[in-house]
Amino acid sequence: MEPVLQVALDFLELSRALKAAREAVKGGAQWVEAGTPLVKSEGLAAIRALRKEFPKAYLIADLKTLDAGRAEFEAAAKAGANCATVCSTGSDSTILECIEAGKNYGIDVAVDLLGVHGEAQIELAKKCDEWGAHHVGLHLPIDDQMRGGDPAAELRLLRPHVAIPIAVAGGINSETAADVVKAGADIVIVGGAITKSADAEKATRTILKAMRSGVAIATELYKRGGSEAEIRKIFEAVSTPNISDAMHRSGDLPDMTPQVPKVKMAGPCVTVRTIAGDWAKPVEAIDVAKPGEVIVIDAGGRGPAVWGELASESCLSRKIAGVVIDGGIRDIDSIRAVGFPAFARVVTPTAGEPKGFGEINTPIKIGGVSIAPGDWIVGDESGVVRVPKARAIEIANRAMDVLEKENRLRGEIRSGGTLAKITELIKWEKQIVEGNGGAPAPESGKPRKTARRTK
């Protein structure tokens, strides 16, 4: 079969999903998927709405069924889906039940091979072929994408063993779509590279062009990094609010004020512990730090200054990325003139003395946040965040995901919406009900008292 482009509508709001679907279908997307988040949020009403909007489209309900296969596939079929998914991590009997239900109700069955790898994946895919599944899906989960996974490598191993179509999903964009087609994908499932684009129609056309021409088309967005150079590029592109959101609204170093406007700083850190006003170890750290690294100084959160113009000039000559000081800094006018990224808690004209107390490259803590040598530090006009070295790849990729989603929201707002209306904010406010729902009472033994919120 000629490779098919399937757009995955992984929204929580049906109104936003429909808008993106209209653009994608206009751009040439052949199959339309109600993604799992959309089905969980809106139920099969999402399929009914899509069927009404696109009466002739091939619609997929991404149910990822794990049990009750007959009931779920019957419901999906009656709602108007052409196909629904069953998850391979369920039992064989559930997959078989879905296939039987598919025959009975006229709905195709896609088996999502999520969580099954290697020989086990090959054997299960071969069984699905024998049992009568319409196709199988190789799915690199979002959480694995954030760690730099690649679905094409797994596809090349599976393709020789399976005759039925294979769908591939997992962060595919205009740079990788041609590669997965060459590797044997019959169905290319694209989510974010279309649905997070400010112009989903144009994004769809670009990906289809790459699929059909076999030539990758460069993109700055919708791709994930794994090397230090790629991590740095991402951290330099995203904002500190993006990074904080990616870490569940955490990671910021409180009260670290940018002293130089319109500069960006990102790099692994060299840490310094010293006492207030003792600038010996901070200055010595300049010779320890490598190009592209950030010096982070714990100076007790108060003056006198442990940093100034000459230290900043030294960093520029060494190509140091910036400095963060939980303590005092001076010579702000001169530092701004040379444009060196500097963040500090205290500005003072008074310097201390180089006594030599402290350590370089030892764990420190600033504002309750532990920082180890090699952790990534990113700073901009919103402040400073710390990313643990062990999670740098994941957090960089998640931050880029936040940025991409905001690009789509920004476009929708500029088209005449508001943030509250577009995201259906009232619908998602936390509901408070009286009582504890049968949960154990608090340790005090006294029942909780909560108010019931009504609309």
DOPAGU-887596 format. One record per residue (C-alpha): residue in three letters; z negated, y, x negated. Coordinates in steps of 0.5 Angstrom, whole numbers, plus 2048, in hexadecimal, padded with zeros to 3 digits. Each point is the difference from the previous one (the first is absolute). Layout:
N
ALAZYX ...
This chain:
455
MET800800800 GLU8018077FE PRO7F98037FE VAL7FD804805 LEU7FB806800 GLN7FA7FF804 VAL7FC806801 ALA7F87FF800 LEU7FC805805 ASP7F97FF7FD PHE7FE806804 LEU7F9800804 GLU804805805 LEU8057FE804 SER803807801 ARG8018017F8 ALA8037F9800 LEU805801805 LYS8028077FD ALA8017FC7F9 ALA8047FA803 ARG805805803 GLU8018037FA ALA8017F97FC VAL8047FD806 LYS8058067FF GLY8007FF7F9 GLY8027F9801 ALA7FA7FC800 GLN8027F9803 TRP7F97FD802 VAL7FA804802 GLU7F97FD7FF ALA7FA802804 GLY7FB7FF7FA THR7FA7FD800 PRO7FC807800 LEU804802806 VAL7FF7FA804 LYS7F88007FF SER800807802 GLU805800806 GLY8007F9802 LEU8077FD802 ALA801807804 ALA8038027F9 ILE8057FA801 ARG802802807 ALA8008077FE LEU8057FF7FA ARG8047FB805 LYS801806805 GLU8028057FA PHE8057FB7FD PRO8027FB806 LYS8057FC7FB ALA7FC8007F9 TYR7FD7FA7FD LEU7F9801801 ILE7FA7FC7FC ALA7F9800802 ASP7FC7FF7F9 LEU7FA7FC803 LYS7FF7FC7FA THR7FD7FB805 LEU7FA7FC7FD ASP7FE7FC807 ALA802800807 GLY8087FF7FE ARG8037FF807 ALA7FC805804 GLU8028067FA PHE8077FE800 GLU8017FF807 ALA7FD807801 ALA8048037FB ALA8067FD803 LYS7FF803807 ALA7FE8077FD GLY8078007FD ALA8007FD7F9 ASN8067FC7FD CYS7FB7FE7FA ALA7F97FF7FE THR7FC7FE7FA VAL7FB7FB7FF CYS7FC8007FA SER8007FA7FB THR7F98007FE GLY7FF7FD807 SER8007F9802 ASP8077FC800 SER7FE7FE807 THR800808802 ILE8078017FC LEU8037FA804 GLU7FD803807 CYS8038067FF ILE8077FD7FE GLU7FF7FC807 ALA7FF806804 GLY8068047FC LYS8047FA803 ASN7FD801807 TYR800807801 GLY8068027FC ILE7FD8047FA ASP8017FF7F8 VAL7FB7FD7FC ALA7FF8047F9 VAL7FA7FC7FB ASP7FD8057FC LEU7FE7FD7F9 LEU7FB8057FF GLY7FA7FD7FB VAL8047F97FE HIS8048007F9 GLY8037FC7FC GLU8017F8801 ALA7FC801807 GLN805806802 ILE8067FC7FF GLU7FE7FA803 LEU7FD804806 ALA807803801 LYS8047FA800 LYS7FB7FD805 CYS802807804 ASP8077FE800 GLU7FF7F9802 TRP7FC802806 GLY805805802 ALA7FD8077FE HIS805806801 HIS7FF8027F9 VAL7FA8017FB GLY7FD8067FD LEU7FE8027F9 HIS7FB805801 LEU7FC8047FA PRO7FA803803 ILE7FF807800 ASP7FA7FF7FC ASP8037FC7FB GLN8068057FF MET7FB8057FE ARG7FE7FC7FA GLY8088007FE GLY8027F9803 ASP8087FE801 PRO8027FC806 ALA8077FF7FC ALA7FD7FB7FB GLU7FD7FC805 LEU807800804 ARG8047FD7FB LEU7FB7FA7FF LEU8017FF808 ARG807801801 PRO8037FA7FD HIS7FC7FB805 VAL801804807 ALA806800804 ILE7FD804806 PRO8008087FF ILE7FB8037FB ALA7FD807802 VAL7FD8047FA ALA7FA805801 GLY7FC8047FB GLY8018077FE ILE8087FF800 ASN8038077FF SER8078037FE GLU7FF7FD7F9 THR7FE7F9801 ALA8047FF807 ALA8067FE7FC ASP7FC7FB7FB VAL7FD7FC806 VAL8077FF803 LYS8027FD7FA ALA7FA7FC7FF GLY8027FD807 ALA7FD804806 ASP8037FF806 ILE7FC805804 VAL7FD8067FC ILE7FA803803 VAL7FF8077FF GLY7F9804802 GLY7FE8067FC ALA8068027FD ILE803802807 THR7FA801804 LYS7FD8057FB SER8068047FF ALA801807803 ASP8077FD802 ALA8007F9802 GLU807800801 LYS8028027FA ALA7FB7FB7FC THR8037FB804 ARG8078017FE THR7FE8017F9 ILE7FD7F9800 LEU8067FD804 LYS8058037FB ALA7FC7FC7FA MET8007FA804 ARG807800801 SER8028027F9 GLY7FB7FC7FC VAL7FF8077FC ALA7F9803800 ILE7FF807802 ALA7FA8047FD THR7FA802803 GLU7FA8047FE LEU7FC7FD806 TYR7FE7F9803 LYS8007FD7FA ARG7FA7FD7FC GLY7FE8017F9 GLY7FC7FB7FB SER8018027F9 GLU7FB8067FD ALA807805800 GLU8017FE808 ILE7F9801801 ARG8008077FD LYS806802803 ILE7FD7FE807 PHE7F98047FF GLU8048067FD ALA804800807 VAL7FB7FF805 SER7FA805801 THR7F87FE7FF PRO800800808 ASN8057FB800 ILE7FC7FC7FB SER7F9801804 ASP8037FD806 ALA8037FA7FC MET7F97FF7FE HIS7FD800807 ARG7FE8087FF SER7FC7FF7FA GLY8018017F8 ASP7FF807800 LEU7FC8047FB PRO7FC805803 ASP8008077FF MET8067FF7FA THR803807801 PRO8078017FD GLN8008067FB VAL8088007FF PRO804801807 LYS8067FC801 VAL7FF7FA7FB LYS8007F9801 MET7FC7FB7FB ALA8007F8800 GLY7FE7FB7FB PRO7FB7FB7FD CYS7FA8037FE VAL7FC8017FA THR7F9801802 VAL7FB8047FC ARG7F8801802 THR7FC8067FD ILE7FB805801 ALA801806804 GLY8038057FA ASP8017FB7FB TRP8088007FF ALA8007FC7FA LYS8027F9803 PRO805804805 VAL8048037FA GLU7FF7F97FC ALA8037FD806 ILE807803800 ASP8017FC7F9 VAL7FE7FA804 ALA805801806 LYS8077FE800 PRO806804803 GLY800800807 GLU7F87FE801 VAL7FB804803 ILE7F98027FD VAL7FA800805 ILE7FA8037FE ASP7F97FF803 ALA7FC8067FD GLY7FA800806 GLY804804805 ARG7FE8077FD GLY8018057FA PRO8018027FB ALA8077FF7FF VAL8027F97FC TRP808802800 GLY8048067FF GLU8078037FE LEU8007FD7F9 ALA7FE7F9803 SER806801805 GLU8058027FB SER7FE7FA7FC CYS8027FB806 LEU806804801 SER8027FE7F9 ARG7FE7F9801 LYS8037FF807 ILE7FA7FF803 ALA801800808 GLY7FA804802 VAL7F8800800 VAL7FB7FF805 ILE7F98037FE ASP7F97FF804 GLY7FE8067FD GLY8028077FD ILE8078037FE ARG8028077FD ASP8068047FE ILE8037FE807 ASP8058067FF SER8037FD7FA ILE8007F9802 ARG804802806 ALA8048047FC VAL8027FA7FC GLY8007FB807 PHE7FC7FB7FD PRO7FD7FC806 ALA7F8801800 PHE7FB7FE806 ALA7F98027FF ARG7FA801804 VAL7FD8067FD VAL8048067FD THR7FC8057FB PRO8018047FA THR7FB7FD7FC ALA8017FA7FB GLY7FB7FB7FE GLU7FF7FD7F9 PRO8037FA7FC LYS7FA7FC7FF GLY8047F9801 PHE7FC7FD805 GLY8037FB805 GLU8057FA800 ILE808800800 ASN8037FA805 THR7FA7FE803 PRO7FF7FF808 ILE7FE806803 LYS7FE803807 ILE802806803 GLY7FE802807 GLY7FE7F9802 VAL8077FD7FD SER8007FB7FB ILE8058017FB ALA8027FB7FA PRO8058027FA GLY8077FE803 ASP7FF802807 TRP805804803 ILE7FF808801 VAL804804804 GLY7FF807802 ASP804806804 GLU7FE806804 SER7FC7FC805 GLY7FC7FD7FA VAL7FF7FA7FC VAL8007F8802 ARG7FE7FA7FC VAL8047FA800 PRO7FD7F97FD LYS8047FD7FB ALA8007FA803 ARG803802806 ALA8058067FE ILE8067FC802 GLU7FE7FF807 ILE7FD807801 ALA8068037FD ASN8047FC805 ARG7FC801806 ALA8008087FE MET807800800 ASP8007FC807 VAL7FC806803 LEU8058057FD GLU8067FD803 LYS7FC7FF807 GLU7FE807800 ASN8088027FF ARG8017FD806 LEU7FB803804 ARG8028077FD GLY8077FF802 GLU7FD7FE807 ILE7FC806801 ARG8058057FD SER8057FD806 GLY7FB803805 GLY7FA7FC800 THR7F88007FE LEU7FC7FC7FC ALA7FC7FE806 LYS8057FF805 ILE8057FC7FB THR7FA7FB7FE GLU7FD800807 LEU7F98027FD ILE7FC7FF806 LYS8027F9801 TRP7FE7FE7F9 GLU7F9804801 LYS7FA7FB7FF GLN7FD7FE807 ILE7F9800800 VAL7FD7FB806 GLU7F97FF802 GLY7FC7FA7FD ASN8017FC7FA GLY8057FB803 GLY7FB7FA7FF ALA8008017F8 PRO7F97FF7FD ALA7FB806801 PRO7FF8057FA GLU7FB7FE7FB SER7FB804803 GLY8007FC806 LYS802806805 PRO8067FF803 ARG8068067FE LYS801805805 THR807803801 ALA804804805 ARG8067FD804 ARG8068057FF THR804801806 LYS807803801 
